[in-house]
Amino acid sequence: MYIALDGADYYDIILNLFLGSCRGCIDGDATVTVNALGSNGLPEVPSVFTYTVGNGRNSLTIVATDGESIMSTTIDAPGGFHDLRQPRISGAGANSRAEAVASTVPEPAMITLLGLGVPGMALLRKFGKV
């Protein structure tokens, strides 16, 4: 499994791995390779490690530190993958933490409340209730 964002970098990735070919299989080893850029913007030596997946231990978190950013993550499991759940990637698209810009998107419930609340307040004002 190869995880990259069309040439963009990211700061962390969190996912739940289920290895093996049977439903519910999660036990096994996966080799993880992380390619990163250093705080100077130059590629670093890839980090390679073995991650042992087991019952209660299937959540994998990789975080860039000290101004680094992740260019790609490769996960290889000799027994294959049954499932990959809840992938979360953050900080996509900036080359250093100093350049990262946080943006917020309102949740649908807040949009609904605003959509109903603003016209409702206008009606109350029109009829002198506020």
Sine and cosine of phi, psi and omega as CSV:
sin_phi,cos_phi,sin_psi,cos_psi,sin_omega,cos_omega
0.00,0.00,0.76,-0.64,-0.02,-1.00
-0.88,-0.48,0.78,-0.62,-0.03,-1.00
-0.86,-0.51,0.91,-0.41,0.06,-1.00
-0.55,-0.84,0.34,-0.94,-0.03,-1.00
-0.90,-0.43,0.89,0.45,0.03,-1.00
0.72,0.69,0.76,0.65,0.05,-1.00
1.00,0.06,-0.18,0.98,0.03,-1.00
-0.99,0.12,0.40,-0.92,0.05,-1.00
-0.98,-0.21,0.19,-0.98,0.02,-1.00
-0.52,-0.86,0.27,-0.96,-0.11,-0.99
-0.98,-0.20,-0.47,0.88,0.08,-1.00
-0.43,-0.90,0.37,-0.93,0.04,-1.00
-0.64,-0.77,0.70,-0.71,0.03,-1.00
-0.75,-0.66,0.73,-0.68,0.05,-1.00
-0.43,-0.90,0.31,-0.95,0.05,-1.00
-0.94,-0.34,0.84,-0.54,-0.03,-1.00
-0.98,-0.21,0.69,-0.72,0.16,-0.99
-0.81,-0.59,0.93,-0.37,-0.09,-1.00
-1.00,-0.07,0.23,-0.97,0.06,-1.00
1.00,-0.05,0.08,-1.00,-0.08,-1.00
-0.97,-0.23,-0.10,0.99,-0.03,-1.00
-0.98,-0.20,0.41,-0.91,0.02,-1.00
-0.90,0.45,0.81,-0.58,0.01,-1.00
1.00,0.02,-0.10,1.00,0.04,-1.00
-0.93,0.36,0.78,-0.63,0.07,-1.00
-0.70,-0.71,-0.20,0.98,-0.08,-1.00
-0.98,0.20,0.61,-0.79,0.08,-1.00
0.54,-0.84,0.06,-1.00,0.01,-1.00
-0.95,-0.32,0.59,-0.81,0.10,-1.00
-0.79,-0.62,0.63,-0.77,0.08,-1.00
-0.99,-0.11,0.82,-0.57,-0.05,-1.00
-0.93,-0.37,0.77,-0.64,0.06,-1.00
-0.86,-0.51,0.81,-0.58,-0.02,-1.00
-0.89,-0.45,0.85,-0.53,0.07,-1.00
-0.98,-0.22,0.82,-0.57,-0.10,-0.99
-0.74,-0.68,0.33,-0.95,0.16,-0.99
-0.97,-0.24,0.65,-0.76,0.07,-1.00
-0.97,0.24,0.09,-1.00,0.00,-1.00
-0.88,0.47,-0.33,0.94,0.04,-1.00
-1.00,0.07,-0.01,1.00,0.02,-1.00
1.00,0.09,0.02,1.00,0.00,-1.00
-0.99,-0.11,0.55,-0.83,0.02,-1.00
-0.87,0.49,0.63,-0.78,0.07,-1.00
-0.98,-0.17,0.22,-0.98,0.11,-0.99
-0.90,0.43,0.76,-0.66,-0.01,-1.00
-0.84,0.54,0.62,-0.78,0.10,-1.00
-1.00,-0.06,0.79,-0.61,-0.01,-1.00
-0.82,-0.58,0.76,-0.65,0.03,-1.00
-0.49,-0.87,0.34,-0.94,0.05,-1.00
-0.99,-0.14,0.76,-0.65,0.04,-1.00
-0.91,-0.41,0.85,-0.52,0.00,-1.00
-1.00,-0.05,0.87,-0.49,-0.01,-1.00
-0.99,-0.12,0.72,-0.69,0.02,-1.00
-0.45,-0.89,0.01,-1.00,0.00,-1.00
-0.87,0.50,0.86,-0.51,-0.03,-1.00
1.00,0.10,-0.02,1.00,-0.01,-1.00
-0.69,-0.73,0.92,0.39,0.01,-1.00
-0.83,-0.55,0.06,1.00,0.03,-1.00
-1.00,-0.04,0.85,-0.53,-0.02,-1.00
-0.93,-0.36,0.80,-0.60,0.04,-1.00
-0.83,-0.56,0.78,-0.63,0.06,-1.00
-0.82,-0.58,0.81,-0.58,-0.07,-1.00
-0.79,-0.61,0.75,-0.66,0.11,-0.99
-0.98,0.18,0.60,-0.80,-0.01,-1.00
-0.77,-0.63,0.22,-0.98,0.11,-0.99
0.81,0.59,0.67,0.74,0.05,-1.00
0.98,0.18,0.09,1.00,0.04,-1.00
-0.97,0.24,0.23,-0.97,0.17,-0.99
-0.60,-0.80,0.50,-0.86,-0.07,-1.00
-1.00,-0.04,0.77,-0.64,0.04,-1.00
-1.00,-0.05,-0.61,0.79,0.04,-1.00
-0.33,-0.95,0.39,-0.92,0.06,-1.00
-0.73,-0.68,0.77,-0.64,0.05,-1.00
-0.88,-0.47,0.74,-0.67,0.03,-1.00
-0.84,-0.54,0.85,-0.52,-0.03,-1.00
-0.87,-0.49,0.83,-0.55,0.04,-1.00
-0.84,-0.54,0.90,-0.43,-0.05,-1.00
-0.83,0.55,-0.55,0.84,0.00,-1.00
-1.00,0.08,0.00,1.00,0.00,-1.00
1.00,0.05,0.00,-1.00,-0.01,-1.00
-0.90,-0.44,0.71,-0.71,0.12,-0.99
-1.00,0.00,-0.64,0.77,-0.11,-0.99
-0.33,-0.94,0.50,-0.87,0.12,-0.99
-0.77,-0.64,0.85,-0.52,-0.09,-1.00
-0.83,-0.56,0.47,-0.88,0.13,-0.99
0.76,0.64,0.78,0.62,0.07,-1.00
-0.93,0.37,0.74,-0.68,0.02,-1.00
-0.72,-0.69,0.83,-0.56,0.01,-1.00
-0.82,-0.57,0.73,-0.69,0.02,-1.00
-0.76,-0.65,0.33,-0.94,0.04,-1.00
0.96,0.27,0.48,0.88,-0.08,-1.00
-0.95,0.31,0.68,-0.73,0.22,-0.98
0.99,-0.14,-0.04,1.00,0.04,-1.00
-0.92,-0.39,0.54,-0.84,-0.05,-1.00
-1.00,0.04,-0.21,0.98,0.09,-1.00
-0.50,-0.87,0.40,-0.92,-0.01,-1.00
-0.87,0.50,-0.51,0.86,0.00,-1.00
-0.92,0.40,-0.45,0.89,-0.01,-1.00
-1.00,-0.01,-0.18,0.98,-0.04,-1.00
-0.93,0.37,0.70,-0.72,0.01,-1.00
-0.88,-0.48,0.85,-0.53,0.02,-1.00
-0.98,0.19,0.73,-0.68,0.08,-1.00
-0.80,-0.59,0.55,-0.83,-0.02,-1.00
-0.88,-0.47,0.63,-0.78,0.08,-1.00
-0.88,-0.48,0.82,-0.57,-0.02,-1.00
-0.89,0.46,0.55,-0.83,0.05,-1.00
-0.95,0.32,0.42,-0.91,-0.02,-1.00
-0.83,0.56,-0.59,0.80,0.00,-1.00
-0.89,0.45,-0.63,0.78,0.01,-1.00
-0.93,0.38,-0.64,0.77,0.03,-1.00
-0.89,0.46,-0.66,0.75,0.02,-1.00
-0.89,0.46,-0.70,0.71,0.01,-1.00
-0.89,0.46,-0.67,0.74,0.04,-1.00
-0.91,0.42,-0.66,0.75,-0.01,-1.00
-0.89,0.45,-0.56,0.83,0.03,-1.00
-1.00,0.01,-0.55,0.83,-0.09,-1.00
-0.95,0.31,-0.68,0.74,-0.05,-1.00
-0.90,0.43,-0.77,0.63,0.05,-1.00
-0.90,0.43,-0.57,0.82,0.03,-1.00
-0.89,0.46,-0.68,0.73,0.03,-1.00
-0.90,0.44,-0.61,0.79,0.01,-1.00
-0.90,0.44,-0.65,0.76,0.03,-1.00
-0.91,0.41,-0.68,0.73,0.02,-1.00
-0.88,0.48,-0.66,0.75,0.03,-1.00
-0.90,0.44,-0.66,0.75,-0.03,-1.00
-0.88,0.48,-0.62,0.78,-0.05,-1.00
-0.99,-0.12,0.21,0.98,0.13,-0.99
0.96,0.28,0.39,0.92,-0.02,-1.00
-1.00,-0.01,-0.20,0.98,-0.01,-1.00
-0.82,-0.58,0.00,0.00,0.00,0.00
